[in-house]
Amino acid sequence: MVDNSSAFNKALLGVAVRYGLIAGAVACVVIAALYYLGKHPFLLPVVFDFRIILYSVMVIFALREIRDFHLGKLLFFFQGMVASNLVVWLAALIGAAFVWVFAVAEGEFLAEYIRVMTEQMTTNRELLIQNVGEEAYNQQMAKLPATTAGALAGDYFLKSIIIGLFLTIILSVIMRRQPKTI
């Protein structure tokens, strides 16, 4: 019988951190690649957000390795949640730090975001006002030129955590295996 708690602690530090670091590094490469290929990563529709696939793959690999190789083919829901969240939070922190550094180092990254977002909001003015109200629209338009690298990094981090929350719950349920009771 595998001592589940100490094996989980070792696996959590080893496996989940490793996959979180890998996911963070891949996110950095994808952000830079998208930008240099002419697709600003912050202006893509939500359904095309690369983090959905990246986090799903990394969490599945991490949970599978923890379950099958460290915990004797058992994985409880709470263990899946802890490990999955560690992967996502680490990847989100690394990605957000990269976004901040990249936006500071590559000045056009932030300027292009502000310019294109302003164009989109101006073009879709009537629809946005109808959906969020004129006051909210005017506030966003007033704040947009003052957007900073830190604001983009915070936006990346927050959206990563939100994406990760849904993925960790779903994948922890799917990947769990409990002992069979008679």
N, C-alpha and C positions, 0 to 999 in steps of 0.2 A: 504494500500500500504506500502510495506517495504521500509525504507530509505536505498537504496542499498549501498551507499558509506560508511556510518558509520557501517552498518551491515557487510559489506565486511571487513572493517578494523579490527573489533572485531574477525571475523571468521578467517581472515588471521593470526592474532597473536595467536589465540587459536588453531584452527584446523590444519592449515598448519604446525605450529611449533611442535605440538604434533605428527603428522604423520612423520615429518622429524626426530624427536628424536627417534621414534619407528624404522624407517627404518635404522637409524644410529646404533642403538643398535643391531638390527637383523644382519646387515652387519658385525659387530664386532664378533658376535657369529659364523656366517657362515665362516668368514675368519679363525678363530681359529679352528673351527671344521674341515674344509677342510684340513688344514695343519696337524692336529693331526691324521686325517684319511689317511694320505699319499698322498693327492692330493694338491700340492702347488697351492694356489689360483691364483698366477700370471702366472702359466704355463698352464692353461686350455685354450682351444680354445675359441675364442670370442663368438661363438654361444652358449657356455655353461656358459657364464658369468651370475652369479646369480643376478647381479644388474638389468638386463633387467626385470626379473619377479618381483623382490622386488620393484623397483621404480614404475613399472606399477601398481602393486596392491596398493601401498601406495598413489600414485597420484590419482588413481580412487576413493579410499575410501575418500580421503581428498576433492576432487572436488565434489563428490556426497554429502558429509555431508554439505559442504559450500553451495552448490546449493539448496539442498532440505530442510535443516533445518535452514539456516541463511539468505538466500536471496530470500525466497518466490518462489522457483522453477525456478529462473532466474540465469543465469551465462553467462556473456559475455566472449568473447575470451580472452581479455586482463586480466580479472580477473582470468581466468583459467591459463593463462601463469604465472602471478605473484605468485599465490598460488602454482602451480606445481613447479616452479623454487625454491621457498622457501623450499619446501619439499626436492627436489633433492640437493640443495646446502648445506642444513643443514646435510643431510645424508652423503654427500660426505666429508664434513669437519670432521664429527665425524669418519667416516671410515678411512680417511687419517691420522687423529691423532692416531687412534688405530693402523694402519699399522706401523707408525713410532715407537710408544711405543713397540709394539709387536716385531718388527725387532730388536730393541735395547735390549729388555729383553730376547728374545729367539734368541740367536746368530746364531743358525743353520738355522733359517728362511732365512736370507740373504745369508748365505754361500751356502745353498742348491739351492737357486734361481740362484746364479752366476754359480755354478757347472753345473746344468742341462741346463741352457741357453747356456753355453759355449759348452757343448756336442751337443746340438741341432744345434747350429750354425756351429760347425765343421762337423757334419754329413751331413747337408744340404748346405754345402759350395758352391757347383757348382750352385745350384738352386738360392741361395741368391745372388751370384755374378751376375748371369744372370738377376735377377729382380732389384737389387739396384745398381749394379756396384761394382767393386773391391775396389775402394777407400772408399766407404761408408761401405762396409763389414769390411775392415781393421780398419776403425775408430771405428766401433761398438765393434769389438773384442778387440781393445786396451782399450776402455773405460769400458768394462764389469767388469773386476776385481776391478775397483775402485767404483763400484756401492755402494751407501750408503742407509741407512734407509730412509733418507730424499728424495732420488731419487725415491725409491719405493712408498713412501707416495705421492709424487708429481705425479707420474704416475697413482696411484689409483685415486687421485683427478681429474686429467685431463680427464681420461677415463670416470669417473663417470659423469662429466659435459657434455661430448660429448654424452654419452648414454642418459642422461637426456634431452638434447636439443631436440633430435628427439622425445623422448617420450612425452615431455611436449607439443610440437606442435601438435602431433597427438591426444593426449588425451584431450587437450583443445578444439580442434575442435569437437571431438566426444561428449564431456560432456557439451558443451555450450547449453544454451537455452535462446532465446531472446523473448521479448514480441511479441505477434502476432499483426500484423498491418492489418487494414481493407482496 
